[in-house]
């Protein structure tokens, strides 16, 4: 059974409580999503390390209940 956008967002927010998270259902099929995430946890980390944090938050559901997830991650811009 596919994951809902709300479930994905909740799991990411649980792991990254400060995160600004936006989930978009790319095809309207509940199977292909894009996630846009801004978190202090990403500061100083490579893009790969940032994505690994998000995948860890999804607790192994990527590739099973969650078929496709495009990630855009970054640390907040601070002046």
ZAZATI-395122 format. One line per 2 residues: number of its first residue (from 1); for each residue x negated, z, y negated of N, C-alpha, C. Coordinates in steps of 0.2 Angstrom, whole numbers, plus 5000, padded with zeros to 4 digits. Example, Ala and Ser with C-alpha at 12.3 -4.5 7.8 and 13.67 -1.06 7.14 Angstrom:
2
1 = 4934,5039,5028,4938,5039,5022,4934,5039,5016 | 4936,5035,5011,4932,5036,5005,4936,5039,5000
END
This chain:
79
1 = 4996,5000,5006,5000,5000,5000,4996,5000,4994 | 4997,4995,4989,4993,4995,4983,4993,5001,4979
3 = 4988,5002,4975,4988,5008,4970,4992,5005,4963 | 4995,5010,4960,4998,5008,4954,4993,5009,4948
5 = 4994,5006,4942,4990,5007,4936,4989,5015,4935 | 4995,5018,4935,4995,5025,4933,4991,5029,4938
7 = 4991,5028,4945,4986,5031,4949,4979,5030,4948 | 4977,5024,4946,4970,5022,4944,4968,5026,4938
9 = 4972,5026,4933,4971,5029,4927,4970,5037,4928 | 4975,5040,4932,4974,5047,4933,4968,5049,4937
11 = 4966,5045,4942,4960,5046,4946,4954,5046,4941 | 4953,5041,4937,4948,5040,4932,4948,5046,4927
13 = 4953,5048,4924,4954,5053,4920,4952,5060,4923 | 4954,5061,4929,4952,5067,4933,4944,5068,4933
15 = 4941,5062,4935,4934,5062,4935,4930,5062,4929 | 4933,5059,4924,4930,5058,4917,4935,5061,4912
17 = 4936,5067,4911,4941,5070,4907,4941,5068,4900 | 4935,5066,4897,4935,5064,4890,4936,5057,4889
19 = 4937,5053,4894,4938,5046,4894,4944,5043,4891 | 4943,5038,4887,4948,5034,4884,4949,5028,4890
21 = 4955,5028,4893,4956,5023,4899,4962,5019,4897 | 4961,5012,4898,4967,5008,4898,4966,5003,4904
23 = 4972,5003,4908,4972,4999,4914,4977,4993,4913 | 4975,4987,4915,4979,4981,4914,4980,4978,4921
25 = 4987,4977,4922,4988,4973,4928,4987,4965,4927 | 4982,4962,4929,4980,4956,4927,4985,4950,4930
27 = 4988,4951,4935,4993,4946,4938,5000,4948,4939 | 5001,4955,4937,5008,4957,4938,5010,4958,4946
29 = 5004,4959,4950,5006,4959,4957,5004,4966,4960 | 5001,4971,4955,4999,4977,4957,4993,4977,4962
31 = 4989,4972,4962,4984,4971,4966,4977,4969,4963 | 4978,4967,4956,4972,4964,4953,4972,4968,4946
33 = 4968,4972,4944,4968,4976,4938,4961,4975,4934 | 4962,4977,4928,4956,4977,4924,4956,4984,4921
35 = 4950,4988,4920,4950,4994,4917,4945,4994,4912 | 4947,4997,4906,4943,4997,4900,4942,5005,4899
37 = 4936,5007,4899,4934,5014,4899,4929,5016,4895 | 4930,5021,4890,4925,5023,4885,4924,5031,4887
39 = 4918,5033,4888,4917,5040,4890,4910,5042,4888 | 4909,5048,4886,4903,5051,4884,4898,5051,4891
41 = 4901,5051,4896,4898,5052,4903,4893,5045,4904 | 4895,5040,4900,4891,5034,4901,4885,5033,4897
43 = 4884,5038,4892,4879,5038,4887,4872,5038,4891 | 4868,5033,4889,4861,5033,4892,4861,5030,4899
45 = 4867,5028,4902,4867,5025,4909,4867,5018,4909 | 4864,5015,4914,4865,5007,4914,4872,5005,4916
47 = 4874,4999,4915,4880,4997,4917,4882,4998,4924 | 4877,4997,4929,4878,4998,4936,4880,5006,4937
49 = 4876,5010,4934,4877,5017,4934,4884,5019,4932 | 4886,5016,4926,4893,5018,4923,4898,5016,4928
51 = 4897,5010,4931,4902,5007,4936,4902,5012,4942 | 4897,5014,4944,4896,5019,4950,4900,5025,4949
53 = 4900,5028,4943,4904,5033,4941,4912,5032,4942 | 4914,5026,4940,4921,5024,4941,4923,5023,4948
55 = 4918,5020,4952,4920,5019,4959,4920,5026,4962 | 4916,5031,4961,4916,5037,4963,4922,5041,4962
57 = 4925,5040,4956,4931,5043,4954,4937,5040,4958 | 4936,5034,4961,4942,5031,4965,4941,5033,4972
59 = 4937,5037,4974,4936,5041,4980,4937,5036,4986 | 4933,5030,4986,4933,5026,4992,4939,5021,4992
61 = 4944,5021,4988,4950,5017,4988,4948,5010,4986 | 4943,5008,4983,4941,5002,4981,4940,4997,4987
63 = 4943,4992,4988,4942,4988,4993,4947,4989,4999 | 4951,4994,4998,4957,4996,5003,4963,4996,4999
65 = 4965,5001,4996,4972,5001,4993,4971,4998,4986 | 4965,4997,4983,4964,4994,4977,4959,4988,4979
67 = 4963,4982,4978,4960,4976,4980,4954,4973,4975 | 4956,4973,4969,4952,4970,4964,4952,4974,4957
69 = 4946,4976,4955,4946,4980,4948,4940,4977,4944 | 4942,4974,4939,4937,4972,4934,4936,4978,4929
71 = 4929,4979,4928,4927,4985,4924,4924,4983,4918 | 4926,4986,4912,4922,4986,4906,4921,4993,4904
73 = 4915,4995,4904,4914,5002,4902,4909,5003,4897 | 4909,5008,4893,4904,5009,4888,4905,5017,4885
75 = 4899,5019,4882,4899,5025,4879,4902,5024,4872 | 4905,5030,4869,4908,5029,4862,4903,5027,4857
77 = 4905,5023,4852,4901,5022,4846,4901,5028,4842 | 4896,5030,4840,4895,5036,4835,4891,5034,4829
79 = 4894,5036,4824,4890,5034,4817,4885,5040,4816
END
